[in-house]
Each structure stands twice: as structure tokens, then as C-alpha cells.
Amino acid sequence: MNTVDESGETLPQLIRRVQDARPELTQTEIARRAGVSVSAVNTWVNGERVPSRKSADKLAAALGEPRERVFAAAGRRTPGSLTPDAEERILELYRRLTADEQRIIERQLAALAAPDQHPWSA
């Protein structure tokens, strides 16, 4: 469970580093700020589980760390941003599809964007 990010830091190491620098960030405080249970934070600190994408976003905000760093330490790919140009290109392509094709694409996108289903995600 201890995936290493580009800097060589695992998620437990990242959390502990932030806690060392900011002692007020106890596991209870991190859980409160991230809107998760203390037990979830404990499993991340102990390397027993990694956060889901949604929880990793919340954890990054709670720790005041860049989401890319938290995602990398957790072994997750950071969701991409959508520029206005990309959004317009996607919509234009979508508009060219039949109603049936649009439903297929929507199902595919929903499956790709679904919350992580890893057994170790919390």
C-alpha cells in the first residue's frame, strides 16, 4: 500500500511530514478538515489503505498540499483539467452523434469517472 511518489515520498510519509511541520494537524483535525472518519485517516497514515480520488482531493485540501503530490504519493493519477477549448471540441463531437451513440458515450464516461473500486480505497 505504500506507493512512492516522484519525490520518493509515500502517503504515510507525506502526512507525517505535514504533521511534523504543523502539529495542529492531528489525525482528528485532518479527518475533520477532509470530512472523513478518523479511522480512514489512520489507515492512510499506517499505509493500510489509500484514499479514493474524492478523498485524496479532500486530503490535499486538508493538508494544504498540491493535489498532484497527494495523488502521486497515494499511487493515483490526478484527474485532468478541462480547458474551454477542449470542452468545446468535445461538445462539437458529441453533437454529431446519434441519440443512441450519445447514450453509449455517456455510459462509457460514467464508467471511467466512477469512484475507485479498489479494495484498499477508503
C-alpha positions in Angstrom: 0.0 0.0 0.0 3.0 2.4 0.4 3.2 3.7 -3.1 6.0 6.2 -3.6 5.6 9.5 -5.5 8.1 11.1 -7.8 9.9 12.7 -4.8 10.2 9.2 -3.2 7.6 10.0 -0.6 4.8 7.6 0.4 1.4 8.8 1.5 2.2 7.9 5.2 5.4 9.9 4.9 3.7 12.8 3.3 1.1 13.0 6.0 3.7 12.7 8.8 5.9 15.3 7.2 3.0 17.8 7.1 2.1 16.9 10.7 5.7 17.5 11.8 5.6 20.9 10.3 2.1 21.7 11.5 1.5 20.0 14.9 -2.1 21.2 15.0 -2.9 18.8 12.2 -3.6 15.7 14.3 -5.4 12.8 12.6 -8.6 14.1 14.2 -8.1 17.5 12.7 -7.2 16.1 9.3 -10.3 14.0 9.4 -12.5 17.0 10.3 -11.0 19.2 7.6 -11.3 16.4 5.0 -14.8 15.3 6.0 -13.7 11.7 6.6 -13.5 9.5 9.6 -10.5 9.4 11.9 -10.2 5.7 11.2 -9.9 6.5 7.5 -7.0 8.9 8.2 -5.5 6.3 10.5 -5.5 3.7 7.7 -3.8 6.1 5.4 -1.1 7.1 8.0 -0.5 3.4 8.7 -0.3 2.5 4.9 -3.1 0.1 5.2 -5.3 1.8 2.6 -5.1 4.6 0.1 -7.8 7.3 -0.3 -10.3 7.2 -3.1 -9.9 10.0 -5.7 -12.6 12.0 -3.9 -10.9 11.5 -0.5 -7.5 12.3 -2.0 -8.8 15.6 -3.2 -10.2 16.4 0.3 -6.9 15.2 1.9 -4.9 17.5 -0.3 -7.0 20.5 0.8 -6.9 19.4 4.4 -3.1 19.1 4.4 -2.6 22.2 2.2 -0.5 20.1 -0.2 -0.8 20.2 -4.0 -3.3 17.6 -5.2 -0.7 16.2 -7.6 1.7 15.4 -4.8 -1.0 13.7 -2.7 -2.3 11.7 -5.7 1.2 10.6 -6.6 2.0 9.6 -3.0 -1.2 7.6 -2.9 -0.5 6.0 -6.3 -3.3 7.6 -8.1 -3.4 9.5 -11.3 -4.6 13.1 -10.9 -7.8 13.9 -12.8 -7.1 16.2 -15.8 -8.4 19.7 -16.1 -10.8 20.7 -19.0 -9.9 23.8 -20.9 -12.7 25.8 -22.6 -11.2 24.8 -26.0 -11.2 21.1 -25.1 -14.8 21.4 -23.8 -16.0 23.0 -27.0 -14.3 20.3 -29.1 -15.8 17.5 -27.1 -19.3 19.1 -27.2 -19.0 19.6 -31.0 -18.1 15.9 -31.5 -20.9 14.8 -29.1 -23.4 16.9 -31.0 -22.6 15.0 -34.2 -23.6 11.6 -32.6 -26.9 10.0 -32.8 -29.0 9.7 -29.7 -28.0 6.1 -29.3 -24.3 6.9 -29.7 -24.7 9.7 -27.1 -26.1 7.3 -24.6 -23.2 4.9 -25.2 -20.7 7.6 -24.7 -22.4 8.8 -21.6 -22.3 5.3 -20.1 -18.6 5.0 -21.0 -17.7 8.3 -19.4 -19.7 7.4 -16.3 -17.8 4.1 -16.0 -14.5 5.9 -16.5 -15.3 8.6 -13.9 -16.9 6.2 -11.4 -15.3 6.3 -7.9 -12.4 4.0 -7.5 -13.4 0.4 -6.8 -10.1 -0.8 -5.4 -10.5 -3.0 -2.3 -8.0 -0.8 -0.4 -9.7 2.5 -1.2 -11.3 4.4 1.6 
